[in-house]
């Protein structure tokens, strides 16, 4: 195996893209079995570049400190171009929904070992940052907000407590019958850093991420499909080169649900835009073939996942159905929503 700094990354799929980085999955050129993830910084806008490099530096320092702990990804290199790490194989918690006490015990072991290294993750409220590996063990990813603590003071202990409390929140959500009385009390007690964050920093964070960066934590609704869907479909289907249309919703920051149109056509996005109003459709993607089941019915479930950029659920669908995977591959590659706050 070459030195980590000499590993050549071969990209496969864009997982997410925002103003601070672009994250891709892929493999090492010398060994296609070595799956990798690359957080790239080259394409970030100039006005977010200082913050992007700061966050990447935090992630690299934290990953470096926790190397060797089972359940955290191997770090291969970190430089001005970004961060190259091992791809962690596993199922996000919102899909795995672990009910086995062994998984939660292993997750506590993982947090305990990170704490011994002076590292807190600080972003474990999101179930997609927790994984269940194929062996049924716990893993964590996305160390962008992680912190390395040189002093084990009150702030460190508060942050470590919050990491553990967020694990208890996962337990309450997916296996509430496993919670002990002590753990239930822990869920009601926030640490000082958490209270300060909710009182001040979170408001600024929500304003920047949702209003300025257009991230969203809310699910969309189908109300707009009922209101605008018929007219959108009529306008698109009126063109002779449009064979079919599938409409889905996706969440928009502070603006409710947006409409994502998948159009079976040879037209390009600009041509499609001229057929419909931008006030009615936010995202438009021309596709060669829409996914259908054996009876010819549209696979709206798969298209909805693509519209929401639920890349993990899409991967599971593709693994279970090779025929569907072949149709979805170009649609996933050309998807118009690359946000990571769904």
C-alpha positions as CSV (number, residue, x, y, z in Angstrom):
1,X,0.0,0.0,0.0
2,X,1.4,3.5,-0.9
3,X,2.0,6.1,1.8
4,X,-1.3,7.9,2.8
5,X,-0.2,11.1,1.2
6,X,0.3,9.3,-2.1
7,X,-3.1,7.6,-2.3
8,X,-4.9,8.7,-5.5
9,X,-8.6,9.2,-4.9
10,X,-11.0,8.1,-7.7
11,X,-14.4,9.8,-7.2
12,X,-17.6,7.9,-7.7
13,X,-20.6,9.8,-6.2
14,X,-21.1,13.4,-4.9
15,X,-22.7,12.9,-1.5
16,X,-23.4,16.5,-0.6
17,X,-22.3,20.0,-1.5
18,X,-22.7,23.2,0.4
19,X,-20.9,26.5,0.8
20,X,-18.2,24.9,3.0
21,X,-17.2,21.8,1.1
22,X,-18.1,19.1,-1.3
23,X,-18.0,15.5,-0.1
24,X,-17.6,12.6,-2.5
25,X,-17.4,8.8,-2.1
26,X,-14.9,6.8,-4.2
27,X,-12.0,4.4,-4.0
28,X,-8.2,4.3,-4.1
29,X,-6.8,3.8,-7.6
30,X,-4.3,1.2,-6.4
31,X,-7.0,-0.8,-4.7
32,X,-10.6,-0.4,-5.7
33,X,-11.7,-2.4,-2.6
34,X,-10.4,0.5,-0.4
35,X,-13.5,2.8,-0.2
36,X,-12.8,6.4,0.6
37,X,-14.6,9.7,1.3
38,X,-13.1,13.0,0.3
39,X,-14.2,16.4,1.7
40,X,-13.0,18.8,-1.0
41,X,-12.3,22.5,-0.4
42,X,-11.1,23.7,-3.8
43,X,-14.5,24.8,-5.1
44,X,-15.9,26.6,-2.1
45,X,-16.7,30.3,-2.6
46,X,-14.1,32.8,-1.6
47,X,-16.3,34.3,1.1
48,X,-16.7,31.0,3.0
49,X,-13.2,29.7,2.4
50,X,-11.8,30.9,5.8
51,X,-14.6,29.2,7.7
52,X,-14.4,26.1,5.4
53,X,-10.6,25.7,6.2
54,X,-11.2,26.3,9.9
55,X,-13.9,23.5,10.0
56,X,-11.7,21.2,8.0
57,X,-8.8,21.9,10.4
58,X,-11.0,21.0,13.4
59,X,-12.1,17.8,11.7
60,X,-8.5,16.8,10.8
61,X,-7.2,17.4,14.3
62,X,-10.1,15.5,15.9
63,X,-9.7,12.5,13.5
64,X,-5.9,12.5,14.1
65,X,-6.5,12.3,17.9
66,X,-8.9,9.4,17.7
67,X,-7.0,7.2,15.2
68,X,-7.0,3.5,16.3
69,X,-10.4,3.7,18.1
70,X,-12.8,1.1,16.7
71,X,-15.7,2.9,15.1
72,X,-14.0,6.1,13.8
73,X,-12.7,6.4,10.2
74,X,-9.0,6.2,9.3
75,X,-7.6,9.5,8.3
76,X,-5.2,9.3,5.3
77,X,-4.4,12.9,4.7
78,X,-5.5,16.5,5.4
79,X,-4.2,19.4,3.4
80,X,-5.3,22.6,1.6
81,X,-7.3,20.5,-0.9
82,X,-9.4,18.8,1.8
83,X,-9.6,15.7,3.9
84,X,-9.3,12.1,2.6
85,X,-10.5,9.4,5.0
86,X,-11.7,5.8,4.9
87,X,-15.3,5.2,4.0
88,X,-17.1,3.8,7.0
89,X,-19.4,1.0,6.0
90,X,-22.6,1.0,8.0
91,X,-26.3,1.9,8.1
92,X,-27.4,5.3,9.5
93,X,-29.3,5.0,12.7
94,X,-32.6,6.3,11.2
95,X,-32.5,3.2,9.0
96,X,-30.8,0.7,11.3
97,X,-33.1,1.6,14.3
98,X,-31.0,-0.6,16.7
99,X,-32.9,-2.4,19.4
100,X,-30.0,-4.6,20.7
101,X,-28.5,-3.4,24.0
102,X,-25.1,-4.5,22.6
103,X,-25.1,-1.7,20.1
104,X,-25.7,1.0,22.7
105,X,-23.0,-0.5,25.0
106,X,-20.6,-0.4,22.1
107,X,-21.6,3.2,21.4
108,X,-20.9,4.2,25.0
109,X,-17.5,2.4,24.7
110,X,-16.8,4.5,21.6
111,X,-17.6,7.8,23.4
112,X,-15.6,6.8,26.4
113,X,-12.5,6.1,24.3
114,X,-12.9,9.4,22.5
115,X,-13.2,11.2,25.8
116,X,-10.0,9.6,27.0
117,X,-8.3,11.2,24.0
118,X,-9.8,14.6,24.8
119,X,-12.1,14.7,21.8
120,X,-15.8,15.5,21.8
121,X,-17.9,15.1,18.6
122,X,-20.5,17.9,19.2
123,X,-22.8,16.8,16.4
124,X,-24.4,13.5,17.6
125,X,-27.9,14.8,17.8
126,X,-28.2,13.8,14.1
127,X,-28.9,10.1,13.7
128,X,-27.1,10.1,10.3
129,X,-23.8,10.7,12.1
130,X,-24.3,7.4,14.0
131,X,-23.8,4.1,12.1
132,X,-24.5,0.4,12.7
133,X,-21.7,-1.5,11.0
134,X,-22.4,-4.9,9.3
135,X,-21.0,-6.5,12.4
136,X,-23.6,-4.7,14.5
137,X,-21.1,-2.4,16.2
138,X,-21.3,1.4,16.6
139,X,-19.5,3.9,14.5
140,X,-19.5,7.7,14.2
141,X,-18.8,10.0,11.2
142,X,-18.6,13.7,10.3
143,X,-16.2,15.2,12.7
144,X,-16.5,18.7,11.2
145,X,-17.8,20.2,14.5
146,X,-15.6,18.0,16.8
147,X,-13.3,19.6,19.3
148,X,-10.0,18.6,20.8
149,X,-9.5,19.7,24.4
150,X,-6.1,20.4,25.9
151,X,-7.7,21.0,29.3
152,X,-10.2,18.7,30.9
153,X,-12.2,21.5,32.4
154,X,-15.9,22.3,32.8
155,X,-16.4,23.0,29.1
156,X,-14.9,19.6,28.1
157,X,-16.9,17.7,30.6
158,X,-20.1,19.5,29.5
159,X,-19.4,18.7,25.8
160,X,-18.7,15.1,26.6
161,X,-21.9,14.9,28.7
162,X,-23.9,16.2,25.7
163,X,-22.4,13.6,23.4
164,X,-23.6,10.9,25.8
165,X,-26.9,12.6,26.3
166,X,-27.4,12.6,22.5
167,X,-26.8,8.9,22.5
168,X,-29.5,8.5,25.1
169,X,-31.8,10.5,22.8
170,X,-31.1,7.9,20.1
171,X,-31.9,5.2,22.6
172,X,-35.1,6.9,23.6
173,X,-36.1,7.1,19.9
174,X,-35.3,3.6,18.7
175,X,-35.3,1.5,21.9
176,X,-37.0,3.3,24.7
177,X,-37.6,0.1,26.7
178,X,-33.8,-0.1,27.2
179,X,-33.5,3.2,29.1
180,X,-32.7,3.1,32.8
181,X,-34.1,5.5,35.3
182,X,-30.8,7.3,35.5
183,X,-30.7,7.7,31.7
184,X,-34.2,9.1,31.6
185,X,-33.1,11.7,34.2
186,X,-30.1,12.5,32.1
187,X,-32.3,13.3,29.1
188,X,-33.9,16.1,31.1
189,X,-30.7,17.7,32.3
190,X,-28.8,19.8,29.8
191,X,-25.2,20.8,30.4
192,X,-24.0,24.4,30.7
193,X,-22.6,24.5,27.2
194,X,-25.9,23.2,25.8
195,X,-27.9,25.8,27.7
196,X,-25.6,28.6,26.5
197,X,-25.8,27.4,23.0
198,X,-29.6,27.3,23.0
199,X,-29.8,30.7,24.6
200,X,-27.5,32.5,22.1
201,X,-25.3,30.6,19.6
202,X,-28.1,28.5,18.2
203,X,-30.1,31.5,17.1
204,X,-27.2,32.8,15.1
205,X,-26.5,29.3,13.7
206,X,-30.1,28.9,12.5
207,X,-30.1,32.3,10.9
208,X,-26.8,31.7,9.0
209,X,-27.5,28.1,8.0
210,X,-31.2,28.3,7.1
211,X,-31.5,31.9,5.9
212,X,-28.1,32.5,4.3
213,X,-26.8,29.0,3.5
214,X,-30.2,27.6,2.7
215,X,-29.9,24.4,4.8
216,X,-33.1,22.9,6.2
217,X,-33.9,20.4,9.0
218,X,-37.6,20.0,8.2
219,X,-39.4,17.6,6.0
220,X,-41.5,18.9,3.2
221,X,-45.2,18.3,2.7
222,X,-47.3,17.4,-0.4
223,X,-49.6,20.4,-0.1
224,X,-47.9,22.2,-3.0
225,X,-48.2,19.1,-5.2
226,X,-52.0,19.3,-4.8
227,X,-52.0,23.0,-5.5
228,X,-49.4,23.4,-8.3
229,X,-48.8,19.9,-9.6
230,X,-51.6,19.6,-12.2
231,X,-50.6,22.9,-13.9
232,X,-46.9,21.9,-13.9
233,X,-47.6,18.5,-15.4
234,X,-49.9,20.0,-18.0
235,X,-47.3,22.6,-19.1
236,X,-44.5,20.0,-19.3
237,X,-46.5,17.3,-21.0
238,X,-47.6,19.7,-23.7
239,X,-44.2,19.6,-25.3
240,X,-43.8,16.7,-27.8
241,X,-40.4,15.7,-26.5
242,X,-41.6,15.2,-22.9
243,X,-42.7,11.6,-22.4
244,X,-43.5,11.6,-18.6
245,X,-43.2,13.7,-15.5
246,X,-42.8,12.8,-11.8
247,X,-43.1,15.5,-9.1
248,X,-41.7,15.3,-5.6
249,X,-41.3,17.7,-2.7
250,X,-38.2,18.6,-0.8
251,X,-37.7,21.0,2.2
252,X,-36.5,24.5,1.8
253,X,-35.0,26.7,4.6
254,X,-37.8,28.8,6.0
255,X,-39.9,28.5,2.9
256,X,-41.8,25.2,3.3
257,X,-41.8,22.6,0.6
258,X,-40.2,23.0,-2.8
259,X,-41.1,21.1,-5.9
260,X,-38.6,18.9,-7.7
261,X,-39.6,17.8,-11.3
262,X,-38.1,14.7,-12.8
263,X,-38.8,14.9,-16.6
264,X,-38.4,12.0,-19.0
265,X,-37.2,13.9,-22.0
266,X,-34.2,14.7,-24.3
267,X,-34.6,18.4,-23.5
268,X,-32.0,20.1,-21.4
269,X,-32.8,21.9,-18.1
270,X,-32.9,25.3,-19.8
271,X,-35.4,24.2,-22.3
272,X,-37.6,22.8,-19.5
273,X,-37.3,26.0,-17.5
274,X,-38.9,27.9,-20.4
275,X,-41.9,25.6,-20.2
276,X,-42.7,26.3,-16.6
277,X,-42.6,29.1,-14.1
278,X,-39.7,29.2,-11.6
279,X,-42.2,30.3,-9.0
280,X,-43.9,26.9,-9.3
281,X,-40.9,24.6,-9.6
282,X,-37.6,25.0,-7.8
283,X,-35.6,22.1,-9.2
284,X,-35.9,20.4,-12.6
285,X,-33.9,17.4,-13.8
286,X,-34.3,15.8,-17.2
287,X,-33.8,12.0,-17.2
288,X,-33.5,9.4,-19.9
289,X,-35.8,6.9,-18.2
290,X,-37.9,7.3,-15.0
291,X,-37.7,4.3,-12.7
292,X,-40.7,1.9,-12.8
293,X,-41.7,-1.4,-11.3
294,X,-42.6,-4.6,-13.2
295,X,-46.2,-3.3,-13.8
296,X,-44.9,0.0,-15.3
297,X,-45.8,2.1,-12.3
298,X,-43.4,4.9,-11.4
299,X,-41.2,4.3,-8.4
300,X,-42.1,7.4,-6.6
301,X,-40.4,6.1,-3.4
302,X,-37.0,6.1,-5.1
303,X,-37.5,9.5,-6.7
304,X,-38.6,11.0,-3.4
305,X,-35.4,9.8,-1.8
306,X,-33.4,11.4,-4.6
307,X,-35.3,14.7,-4.3
308,X,-34.5,14.7,-0.6
309,X,-30.8,13.7,-1.2
310,X,-31.3,10.7,1.1
311,X,-28.2,9.1,-0.3
312,X,-28.0,6.3,2.3
313,X,-31.6,5.1,1.6
314,X,-30.9,5.3,-2.1
315,X,-27.9,3.1,-1.7
316,X,-29.9,0.4,0.1
317,X,-32.6,0.4,-2.6
318,X,-29.9,0.0,-5.2
319,X,-28.3,-2.9,-3.3
320,X,-31.6,-4.7,-3.0
321,X,-32.7,-4.3,-6.6
322,X,-29.9,-4.4,-9.3
323,X,-32.4,-3.6,-12.2
324,X,-33.6,-0.5,-10.3
325,X,-30.0,0.4,-9.6
326,X,-29.1,0.6,-13.3
327,X,-32.0,3.1,-13.9
328,X,-31.3,5.1,-10.8
329,X,-27.5,5.5,-11.3
330,X,-27.6,8.3,-13.9
331,X,-30.5,10.0,-12.0
332,X,-28.5,10.0,-8.7
333,X,-25.4,11.2,-10.5
334,X,-27.3,14.2,-12.0
335,X,-29.5,15.0,-9.0
336,X,-30.1,18.7,-8.4
337,X,-30.4,18.7,-4.6
338,X,-27.0,18.2,-2.9
339,X,-27.9,19.6,0.5
340,X,-27.1,17.8,3.8
341,X,-29.7,19.2,6.1
342,X,-32.7,16.9,5.5
